[in-house]
Amino acid sequence: MSTQQGKTHFGYKTVNESEKEGLVGDVFRSVASKYDIMNDLMSAGQHRIWKALTVRQSGLRPGNEALDVAAGSGDLSQKFADQVGPEGKVVMTDINPAMLEQGKAKMIDKGYIGNIEFAIEDAEKLSFDDNRFHCVCISFGLRNVTHIDKALKEMHRVAKPGGRLLVLEFSRPTNPVLRQAYETYSFNVIPKIGEVVAGDRESYQYLVESIRKHPNQEALKGMMLDAGFDEVKVQNMHGGIVALHIGYKY
């Protein structure tokens, strides 16, 4: 989200909007090879639970089509592929070639290739036809987008009438005590893990800061409504550390 004309945030830094995509790209090129192990370490494995709960809300059936935006290493794409079956299709996308290659290699290794397609895509300028996908999902990626409002409108455009958008993202703990404990953990522990395991403290410092700059539950709900989604629901997980937003297109 822009903070002033022509400017946006990159973590706690203010940068030109034209710079952010490249800076975020540098982060994910750096962390791609350690992405999965860092997710397990940072969340103590809880990200698997959050993703499983998200998949249950997809509404996908055999033969459907799903779009996984900013898919990373493909955890959700794999589960969506199971839901839509061999007659369906999952399009797994990322703007970062290094991350998409990491995810593609993982999918091929697990035998998920027949009903998954791979594409380099910018969430703000999706190349797909209108009204194509039964479910569109973005998981832990929306906060890295320069113009969140544009990305939400694009995801609304490509969703079928009757389809839905799932946004799984770190959010704001509702309990002040939990919020303070989470802040302490995030800023003191996560960058250190990144330094020791991935050899990159700076990228994980950005990831922590990007969470703080992301819209909270109610603000993101409002943005989804403004983008055209209906009946937006918010499901907090682990006290609001993570939130799943579900929006429907009617």
HELIX and SHEET records of a PDB file:
HELIX    1   1 GLU A   17  VAL A   31  1                                  15    
HELIX    2   2 ALA A   32  LYS A   34  5                                   3    
HELIX    3   3 TYR A   35  SER A   43  1                                   9    
HELIX    4   4 GLN A   46  ARG A   56  1                                  11    
HELIX    5   5 ASP A   75  VAL A   84  1                                  10    
HELIX    6   6 PRO A   97  ASP A  109  1                                  13    
HELIX    7   7 LEU A  142  ASN A  144  5                                   3    
HELIX    8   8 ILE A  148  VAL A  158  1                                  11    
HELIX    9   9 PRO A  176  ASN A  188  1                                  13    
HELIX   10  10 ILE A  190  ILE A  193  1                                   4    
HELIX   11  11 GLY A  194  ALA A  198  3                                   5    
HELIX   12  12 ARG A  201  LYS A  213  1                                  13    
HELIX   13  13 GLN A  217  ASP A  226  1                                  10    
HELIX   14  14 HIS A  238  GLY A  240  5                                   3    
SHEET    1   A 3 SER A   2  GLN A   4  0                                        
SHEET    2   A 3 LYS A   7  PHE A  10 -1                                        
SHEET    3   A 3 LYS A  13  ASN A  16 -1                                        
SHEET    1   B 7 ILE A 116  ILE A 120  0                                        
SHEET    2   B 7 LYS A  89  ASP A  94  1                                        
SHEET    3   B 7 GLU A  65  VAL A  69  1                                        
SHEET    4   B 7 PHE A 133  SER A 139  1                                        
SHEET    5   B 7 ALA A 159  PHE A 170  1                                        
SHEET    6   B 7 VAL A 242  TYR A 248 -1                                        
SHEET    7   B 7 ASP A 230  MET A 237 -1                                        
END                                                                             
